[in-house]
Amino acid sequence: ISYSLETLFPQGVKDVFGIDKRSGEIRLRKDLDFEEVSLYRLQVDATDHGNPSLSGHCKVAVEVLDVND
């Protein structure tokens, strides 16, 4: 199975999260800032290598908490 990641909200922040194409593990690529964005919505797509190929997806919500307060 191969995994891919798409940022649904906010648009244009694809460099914040990354995904391991083999395991599906989602990791941060840079620090998050509550004042900039407090909620991210991602879509993870999974595709197998069968013939015919099958795929599925799920949505992941990441809520950023303000730890300074």
N, C-alpha and C positions, 0 to 999 in steps of 0.2 A: 504494500500500500504506500502511495506517495501522498504527502500532505502539502497544502499550500495555504497561504494566509492572505486575506484581503481586509483592509480597513474600511468599514462602512461609515463610521462617524468618529471623529471629524475627518473629512476628506483631506488628502494631501499630507498625511503624517505616516507614511509607510515605513519610515526609517526608525520608528519608535519600537516596534515589535518585530521579532523574527521567529521563524518556525523551523524546527529540524524536519527536513523532508521525509526522513525515515521513521522517526518516533512520534512526530506530531507535538513535541514539546515546544511550548511557546516561551520565549525569553525576551527580556528587555534589551534593547540596543543602546538606550541612553536613559538618563534619569527622568522621572516624571515630576511635573510641577503642578500642584493643585490649582494654583492661580491661573495657569495657562489653560489646562483642560482637566476637568474633574471626572469625565466619563468617556470611555472608549468603547465602541462596538466593533467587533471583529467577526469575520466569517472564516471558518476553517473548512476547506474542501479536502475530501479524501477520495482517491481514485485507485482502484486495484489494477493489476496488470493482466487481467484475464482477457479472454476473447469470446464474447465482446467485453469490453471494459465497463465496469460498474463504478458509480460514484455516489457520494453523499456529502452532506454539509451540516454544520451546526453553527450556531451563533454564540459568541462569547462576549460577555459584558465585563469590563474592567473598571471598577470605581476607585478613584484616587482619593485617599483620605488626607486631610490637612493635619499632619502630625505636629505642627508648630503650636496649635491652639490647645 
